Amino acid sequence: MLGLMGRGYVIEHCMSTFNNIQETKIYRSYVSEVLRALARRNGIDIPIKYSDLIERKQEAKEPESSAEVIDRIKTKLEKVKGVRQ
C-alpha cells in the first residue's frame, strides 16, 4: 500500500487526520465553555468542564508495571509465532 500510494501521501493523510481530530477537540471544548458561560449567566452552575471529563477518561487507566508490559509483549509474540508455524 505504501509503495502504491507513495510515502508522502500516507504521511500527509496521517497529519490531516490528526489535525482534524485536534480541531474537533478544540471545537467541542469551545462550544461547551460557551454553553457553560451562558448557563452561569442564567444562574445555573455547571461545576465540571468538558475538558476535565475528557482528561479524567484518559487518566482512568492505571499504568502497567514493567513486568506486565513484558508479559503482554511475550504473549503477543507467542501468538504471532504460533500463527506462522
C-alpha positions, 0 to 999 in steps of 0.5 A: 500500500505504501509503495502504491500510494507513495510515502508522502501521501500516507504521511500527509493523510496521517497529519490531516487526520490528526489535525482534524481530530485536534480541531474537533477537540478544540471545537467541542471544548469551545462550544461547551465553555460557551454553553457553560458561560451562558448557563452561569449567566442564567444562574445555573452552575455547571461545576465540571468542564468538558475538558476535565471529563475528557482528561479524567477518561484518559487518566482512568487507566492505571499504568502497567508495571514493567513486568506486565508490559513484558508479559503482554509483549511475550504473549503477543509474540507467542501468538504471532509465532504460533500463527506462522508455524 
